[in-house]
Amino acid sequence: MSTAGATADPLAALGALPGVAESVESVRKSVDRVYGHRIMRRRSNAITSEAALRGARGSAALAGADWALEEVRRRTDFSGDDEARTVGAALRLTAEAGQLLSIWRQSPLRVLARLHLVAAADKADQVGRPRQEGEAVDEPLVGLPLPSAAEAHGRLEGLAGLIIAGGTAPALVTAAVVHGELLALRPFTSHNGLVARTAERIVLIGSGLDPKSVCAAEVGHAELGRVAYLEALDGYVSGTPEGMAAWIAHCGRAVELGARESMAVCEALQRGAA
């Protein structure tokens, strides 16, 4: 987050980068269209459930388990192999996200530890806490240089401080920074991508931008593809204004595509009710 400098509200400073205001407005319009659909007034729970399923599938796809939606929907056992465990972890995280909203603004580090515990689903010593110096990180799809454990801890504390302090930054900006910082730091020994995308979801819900969690950014990230995702992440890690703005715009586009997906679900339900 170096481009924000030492301003009192660095996240708000990112919101002033060229093109970011346009991304924020475009996302708001996309989300508003979904919430304005007549099906949302009658069957919002169904849309939320479907968005959760599709979001989990998208997040798992970016983590290397690119299953068809119907396969995710029909399966009940996710313990068979690495891909199945990844899909299971994504589903558990999506279900857990809504339970942690009240804790996030007071203790984001506690929430992140809980998310890692849920994703890993075991009791190994490395689970549910940031990695220590010398511990390996299993995140093969993110090839960026790995910060030291000390740097990761320090930057996590800084990120948590910004969240707790609040501020005037748009929800999209905060969500994109949380997502990008967690991917850049990879603070846990595993499942960092899944945790980062779930944290992005928590910010979007808790901010009030998407309170019913029907505009799953994970759907959009998967649709945009892993190559574009990692290229945009490179921009975030560069810390340049252009790179940061490109990452925020990428996250905004992902939310818009998630909103479009839920609009299609609304339309399908409306046709079925006609």
VOZANU-877310 format. One record per residue: y, z, x of N, C-alpha, C in turn. Coordinates in pm, whole numbers, padded with zeros to 5 digits, always signed. Example, Ala and Ser with C-alpha at 12.3 -4.5 7.8 and 13.67 -1.06 7.14 Angstrom:
// VOZANU-877310
-00569+00780+01319-00450+00780+01230-00330+00780+01320/-00225+00708+01285-00106+00714+01367+00003+00787+01290/
//
This chain:
// VOZANU-877310
-00121+00000+00082+00000+00000+00000+00126+00000+00086/+00118-00059+00203+00229-00049+00297+00354-00118+00248/+00342-00219+00164+00460-00291+00119+00552-00205+00034/+00500-00096-00022+00581-00010-00106+00678+00075-00026/+00652+00087+00105+00742+00164+00187+00741+00311+00151/+00854+00375+00172+00864+00519+00149+00946+00550+00025/+00945+00461-00074+01022+00484-00196+00964+00601-00272/+01047+00658-00361+01003+00774-00438+00888+00737-00531/+00886+00614-00579+00782+00569-00670+00727+00436-00619/+00636+00441-00520+00589+00316-00458+00517+00223-00555/+00450+00278-00655+00383+00190-00752+00486+00112-00833/+00595+00177-00870+00701+00107-00942+00762-00002-00854/+00772+00025-00723+00825-00075-00632+00736-00200-00632/+00606-00181-00641+00516-00295-00648+00540-00376-00776/+00576-00306-00882+00605-00376-01007+00724-00468-00998/+00808-00449-00896+00926-00533-00879+00898-00655-00790/+00776-00667-00739+00744-00783-00655+00753-00912-00736/+00788-01024-00670+00800-01152-00742+00672-01188-00817/+00687-01221-00942+00576-01266-01025+00500-01156-01095/+00517-01031-01053+00440-00923-01112+00486-00896-01256/+00616-00897-01280+00666-00874-01416+00609-00976-01513/+00597-01100-01467+00540-01205-01553+00393-01177-01583/+00320-01131-01483+00179-01096-01505+00167-00982-01604/+00252-00881-01589+00250-00765-01679+00276-00809-01822/+00374-00896-01842+00408-00941-01977+00296-01027-02036/+00237-01111-01954+00129-01197-02002+00008-01113-02045/-00022-01008-01967-00132-00919-02003-00101-00847-02134/+00019-00797-02148+00057-00726-02271+00039-00816-02393/+00080-00940-02384+00067-01032-02497-00080-01057-02529/-00162-01074-02426-00306-01098-02449-00371-00979-02517/-00338-00858-02470-00396-00738-02529-00348-00720-02673/-00221-00745-02696-00165-00730-02831-00232-00825-02930/-00267-00945-02883-00334-01040-02974-00468-00985-03021/-00543-00923-02930-00671-00865-02970-00650-00752-03070/-00558-00663-03041-00535-00548-03128-00477-00589-03263/-00417-00706-03269-00362-00755-03395-00463-00827-03482/-00583-00850-03431-00685-00923-03509-00733-00835-03625/-00755-00896-03739-00793-00818-03858-00926-00746-03840/-01018-00803-03762-01146-00736-03739-01128-00605-03664/-01026-00597-03578-01001-00473-03504-00964-00359-03598/-00907-00391-03711-00869-00285-03806-00990-00230-03880/-01098-00308-03886-01215-00267-03963-01335-00233-03877/-01346-00297-03760-01468-00283-03681-01437-00265-03533/-01337-00186-03504-01297-00169-03364-01408-00105-03281/-01488-00018-03342-01597+00045-03266-01698-00059-03219/-01724-00158-03303-01818-00264-03264-01761-00347-03149/-01631-00374-03152-01568-00451-03045-01571-00370-02915/-01543-00241-02925-01546-00155-02807-01686-00153-02745/-01787-00139-02827-01925-00135-02777-01963-00266-02709/-01924-00376-02770-01958-00506-02712-01881-00529-02582/-01755-00488-02578-01677-00502-02455-01736-00418-02343/-01786-00300-02377-01849-00213-02276-01972-00281-02217/-02054-00339-02302-02174-00407-02255-02138-00525-02165/-02042-00605-02211-02004-00724-02134-01933-00685-02005/-01855-00578-02010-01789-00531-01890-01888-00483-01787/-01989-00409-01829-02092-00361-01737-02167-00479-01676/-02199-00579-01757-02266-00697-01704-02181-00765-01598/-02049-00777-01625-01959-00841-01529-01948-00764-01399/-01937-00633-01409-01926-00551-01288-02054-00560-01206/-02168-00556-01272-02295-00568-01201-02307-00704-01133/-02260-00809-01200-02265-00944-01141-02188-00948-01010/-02071-00885-01007-01992-00883-00883-02059-00800-00774/-02147-00710-00815-02221-00628-00718-02353-00692-00677/-02378-00816-00724-02497-00889-00681-02610-00896-00780/-02589-00841-00902-02694-00845-01005-02641-00925-01124/-02647-01056-01112-02585-01145-01211-02687-01180-01319/-02704-01089-01412-02799-01107-01522-02730-01171-01643/-02811-01242-01721-02761-01294-01848-02731-01176-01941/-02630-01195-02027-02590-01087-02117-02707-01041-02204/-02784-01134-02256-02894-01096-02345-03002-01017-02272/-03019-01044-02143-03114-00965-02065-03065-00821-02051/-02936-00804-02027-02879-00669-02020-02894-00600-02155/-02872-00674-02260-02877-00617-02395-03019-00571-02432/-03118-00646-02392-03255-00618-02437-03327-00516-02350/-03289-00504-02223-03363-00418-02131-03339-00270-02160/-03441-00190-02141-03428-00045-02156-03462+00029-02027/-03534-00038-01937-03572+00024-01811-03497-00045-01698/-03417+00033-01625-03338-00024-01516-03375+00037-01382/-03502+00071-01366-03546+00137-01244-03635+00049-01157/-03656-00075-01197-03758-00156-01133-03726-00203-00992/-03605-00251-00968-03568-00304-00836-03419-00284-00815/-03367-00333-00703-03226-00310-00670-03132-00368-00775/-03162-00490-00823-03075-00551-00923-03077-00470-01053/-03195-00429-01095-03205-00350-01217-03130-00219-01203/-03140-00156-01087-03069-00030-01066-02917-00052-01066/-02873-00165-01014-02729-00196-01016-02680-00213-01159/-02755-00286-01240-02717-00304-01380-02716-00170-01452/-02818-00089-01428-02823+00044-01489-02705+00129-01450/-02667+00123-01322-02551+00200-01275-02424+00155-01345/-02407+00023-01360-02287-00030-01428-02282+00016-01573/-02394+00016-01640-02399+00062-01779-02366+00210-01790/-02420+00290-01700-02391+00434-01702-02243+00461-01677/-02184+00387-01584-02043+00408-01552-01954+00370-01670/-01987+00261-01737-01908+00220-01852-01914+00326-01961/-02031+00383-01983-02045+00488-02084-01969+00614-02043/-01964+00641-01914-01901+00764-01866-01749+00756-01867/-01694+00636-01852-01549+00620-01834-01467+00690-01942/-01507+00672-02066-01431+00731-02176-01436+00882-02180/-01534+00942-02112-01547+01087-02113-01457+01155-02010/-01396+01076-01923-01324+01132-01810-01172+01115-01819/-01126+01061-01930-00983+01031-01942-00896+01155-01929/-00938+01265-01990-00856+01386-01989-00847+01448-01850/-00943+01417-01764-00946+01475-01629-00869+01388-01530/-00865+01258-01555-00814+01163-01457-00674+01196-01408/-00580+01222-01499-00442+01244-01457-00423+01376-01383/-00512+01473-01404-00501+01602-01336-00582+01606-01206/-00695+01536-01204-00784+01545-01088-00859+01414-01067/-00789+01310-01021-00857+01181-01003-00970+01185-00901/-00958+01268-00799-01065+01275-00699-01193+01333-00759/-01176+01428-00849-01293+01482-00919-01360+01375-01004/-01280+01292-01068-01335+01184-01151-01409+01083-01063/-01350+01046-00951-01416+00949-00863-01549+01004-00811/-01552+01132-00776-01678+01192-00732-01782+01189-00843/-01737+01217-00965-01829+01212-01079-01881+01070-01101/-01794+00972-01089-01838+00834-01107-01943+00795-01003/-01923+00839-00881-02023+00806-00778-02156+00875-00807/-02148+00997-00853-02269+01070-00889-02344+00998-01000/-02273+00952-01102-02333+00880-01214-02392+00748-01168/-02321+00676-01082-02369+00546-01035-02494+00561-00949/-02492+00657-00859-02605+00672-00766-02728+00730-00835/-02706+00819-00932-02817+00875-01012-02926+00938-00927/-02886+01003-00819-02983+01082-00743-02910+01202-00683/-02983+01283-00610-02925+01408-00560-02919+01410-00408/-02908+01293-00349-02896+01286-00203-02768+01356-00158/-02766+01399-00036-02652+01476+00015-02522+01395+00012/-02533+01262+00023-02412+01179+00029-02353+01148-00107/-02420+01187-00214-02379+01147-00348-02272+01242-00403/-02171+01183-00467-02072+01265-00535-01965+01324-00445/-01952+01270-00326-01847+01316-00234-01808+01200-00143/-01684+01200-00090-01647+01096+00006-01733+01102+00131/-01753+00986+00192-01837+00978+00312-01776+01056+00428/-01861+01096+00518-01820+01166+00638-01830+01073+00758/-01765+01110+00867-01765+01027+00986-01908+01000+01031/-01934+00872+01056-02066+00832+01105-02164+00791+00997/-02133+00819+00870-02223+00779+00761-02204+00630+00730/-02315+00560+00713-02309+00417+00685-02270+00393+00540/-02212+00276+00514-02173+00237+00379-02253+00116+00337/-02320+00126+00224-02399+00015+00170-02313-00060+00070/-02235-00156+00119-02149-00238+00032-02144-00378+00093/-02259-00449+00093-02270-00573+00170-02181-00686+00120/-02138-00681-00004-02059-00793-00057-01912-00784-00022/-01868-00671+00033-01729-00656+00078-01733-00648+00230/-01688-00756+00296-01701-00764+00441-01578-00722+00518/-01486-00654+00454-01363-00612+00522-01393-00503+00626/-01310-00492+00728-01326-00379+00822-01323-00246+00747/-01410-00155+00790-01424-00028+00719-01333+00077+00783/-01241+00134+00706-01159+00242+00762-01245+00362+00800/-01197+00440+00894-01267+00561+00931-01271+00657+00813/-01364+00752+00819-01371+00851+00712-01242+00930+00701/-01182+00962+00815-01056+01038+00812-00946+00959+00744/-00936+00831+00776-00833+00748+00711-00861+00735+00561/-00988+00715+00527-01024+00703+00386-00988+00830+00310/-01016+00945+00368-00984+01072+00302-00833+01085+00282/-00757+01053+00387-00612+01067+00377-00552+00975+00273/-00599+00851+00269-00545+00756+00172-00590+00790+00030/-00711+00843+00016-00754+00889-00116-00665+01001-00168/-00632+01094-00081-00542+01203-00119-00406+01147-00161/-00357+01049-00086-00230+00988-00121-00234+00918-00255/-00343+00845-00280-00359+00777-00408-00364+00877-00522/-00441+00984-00502-00451+01088-00605-00314+01149-00633/-00235+01170-00528-00102+01226-00547-00013+01137-00632/-00021+01007-00611+00058+00913-00692+00017+00918-00838/-00113+00926-00863-00162+00929-01002-00117+01057-01070/-00131+01169-01001-00094+01297-01060+00057+01304-01085/+00136+01248-00993+00281+01251-01009+00327+01164-01125/+00250+01063-01160+00292+00971-01265+00402+00880-01213/+00476+00822-01302+00582+00731-01261+00606+00626-01366/+00681+00525-01328+00723+00423-01424+00651+00290-01405/+00555+00285-01314+00487+00158-01289+00408+00113-01411/+00405-00016-01439+00321-00067-01549+00174-00035-01525/+00100-00022-01633-00042+00012-01624-00117-00089-01538/-00084-00217-01551-00155-00318-01473-00139-00292-01324/-00019-00257-01281+00007-00233-01139-00074-00114-01090/-00070-00004-01165-00145+00115-01125-00295+00085-01120/-00346+00017-01222-00489-00016-01226-00529-00104-01109/-00446-00202-01076-00476-00293-00965-00475-00219-00832/-00382-00127-00813-00375-00053-00688-00495+00041-00674/-00530+00110-00781-00647+00198-00777-00772+00117-00741/-00789+00005-00807-00903-00082-00784-00904-00132-00640/-00792-00188-00595-00785-00244-00461-00801-00140-00352/-00741-00023-00371-00750+00082-00269-00893+00131-00253/-00963+00148-00364-01102+00195-00356-01192+00091-00290/-01168-00036-00316-01248-00139-00249-01214-00146-00101/-01087-00131-00067-01046-00137+00073-01103-00019+00151/-01101+00100+00091-01144+00221+00160-01295+00238+00161/-01361+00195+00050-01503+00222+00032-01533+00367+00071/-01478+00462-00007-01485+00602+00033-01622+00665+00018/-01712+00600-00054-01846+00655-00074-01948+00573+00006/-02066+00626+00020-02168+00557+00099-02232+00441+00023/-02206+00430-00106-02264+00323-00187-02184+00309-00316/-02207+00199-00390-02155+00180-00525-02002+00180-00535/-01933+00149-00425-01787+00154-00428-01726+00050-00521/-01784-00071-00524-01731-00173-00612-01743-00134-00758/-01859-00083-00798-01880-00039-00935-01783+00073-00971/-01765+00168-00879-01674+00280-00904-01530+00230-00914/-01491+00138-00827-01354+00086-00828-01322+00016-00959/-01415-00063-01008-01389-00136-01133-01389-00041-01253/-01467+00064-01248-01464+00164-01355-01334+00241-01351/-01285+00273-01233-01156+00342-01222-01044+00256-01277/-01050+00126-01251-00951+00035-01309-00955+00044-01462/-01075+00045-01517-01091+00056-01663-01029+00187-01714/-01053+00298-01644-01000+00427-01687-00848+00423-01691/-00785+00363-01590-00639+00353-01589-00589+00271-01707/-00652+00160-01734-00607+00073-01844-00622+00143-01979/-00728+00222-01996-00746+00295-02121-00646+00410-02130/-00643+00492-02026-00562+00612-02029-00413+00586-02035/-00370+00470-01985-00228+00436-01986-00178+00400-02125/-00271+00371-02216-00233+00324-02348-00225+00174-02360/-00244+00101-02249-00243-00045-02258-00361-00094-02340/-00478-00036-02316-00601-00077-02385-00677+00048-02430/-00620+00124-02524-00677+00256-02557-00817+00251-02615/-00854+00142-02678-00988+00130-02736-01086+00061-02641/-01039+00028-02522-01123-00033-02418-01194-00159-02469/-01114-00253-02517-01171-00377-02569-01136-00498-02482/-01059-00478-02378-01019-00589-02291-01075-00565-02151/-01204-00582-02138-01275-00544-02015-01238-00635-01899/-01164-00579-01803-01126-00656-01685-01247-00704-01607/-01357-00627-01611-01477-00665-01538-01530-00802-01581/-01514-00831-01711-01555-00962-01763-01475-01071-01692/-01344-01050-01683-01259-01149-01619-01284-01162-01471/-01303-01048-01403-01331-01055-01259-01457-01137-01233/-01559-01116-01315-01683-01192-01297-01660-01339-01327/-01582-01370-01432-01557-01510-01467-01478-01581-01358/-01383-01513-01300-01304-01573-01192-01387-01595-01066/-01493-01516-01051-01588-01539-00943-01567-01451-00821/-01677-01430-00749-01674-01339-00635-01585-01391-00523/-01583-01522-00502-01502-01577-00393-01354-01550-00418/-01308-01580-00540-01168-01555-00573-01136-01406-00568/-01231-01325-00610-01214-01179-00610-01190-01129-00468/-01274-01173-00375-01262-01127-00238-01140-01185-00168/-01103-01307-00203-00981-01365-00147-00858-01286-00193/-00855-01251-00321-00743-01172-00371-00741-01034-00307/-00859-00977-00286-00867-00846-00220-00812-00854-00077/-00839-00964-00009-00781-00983+00125-00629-00973+00120/-00570-01027+00014-00425-01019-00002-00380-00875-00017/-00455-00797-00094-00420-00656-00111-00426-00584+00024/-00534-00605+00097-00555-00536+00223-00449-00576+00326/-00399-00698+00316-00296-00743+00411-00169-00658+00401/-00143-00603+00281-00025-00520+00262+00105-00598+00251/+00100-00730+00258+00223-00808+00246+00265-00816+00100/+00395-00833+00075+00438-00847-00066+00365-00959-00138/+00347-01073-00070+00279-01186-00133+00134-01152-00164/+00068-01087-00069-00072-01052-00089-00091-00949-00199/-00004-00849-00202-00012-00747-00306+00013-00809-00444/+00116-00894-00452+00147-00958-00580+00032-01046-00627/-00033-01115-00532-00146-01202-00569-00262-01119-00622/-00288-01002-00562-00396-00916-00610-00365-00864-00750/-00242-00820-00772-00204-00770-00905-00217-00881-01008/-00172-01002-00971-00183-01116-01064-00330-01147-01093/-00415-01136-00991-00558-01161-01011-00616-01060-01110/-00581-00934-01092-00629-00830-01185-00574-00855-01326/-00449-00900-01333-00392-00932-01464-00467-01044-01533/-00499-01146-01457-00575-01257-01515-00712-01209-01563/-00772-01117-01489-00903-01063-01529-00892-00991-01663/-00785-00912-01682-00766-00843-01810-00746-00945-01922/-00669-01049-01895-00647-01152-01997-00778-01219-02037/-00864-01246-01941-00992-01308-01973-01082-01211-02050/-01073-01083-02016-01147-00983-02093-01097-00979-02237/-00966-00990-02254-00909-00993-02389-00955-01117-02464/-00959-01229-02395-01005-01353-02459-01149-01341-02505/-01231-01274-02423-01372-01253-02460-01383-01171-02588/-01303-01066-02598-01309-00984-02719-01250-01055-02839/-01153-01143-02817-01103-01225-02929-01216-01313-02982/-01296-01368-02893-01408-01451-02937-01510-01369-03015/-01532-01244-02974-01623-01156-03048-01566-01127-03185/-01435-01100-03192-01370-01078-03322-01387-01198-03413/-01366-01316-03359-01378-01437-03440-01522-01455-03489/-01617-01426-03404-01759-01440-03443-01792-01341-03555/-01744-01219-03544-01768-01120-03648-01699-01158-03779/-01582-01215-03767-01511-01257-03887-01584-01370-03957/-01636-01464-03880-01713-01574-03941-01839-01520-04009/-01901-01419-03947-02020-01361-04005-01993-01287-04133/-01869-01234-04144-01833-01157-04265-01782-01246-04377/-01754-01373-04343-01694-01462-04443-01795-01505-04548/
//
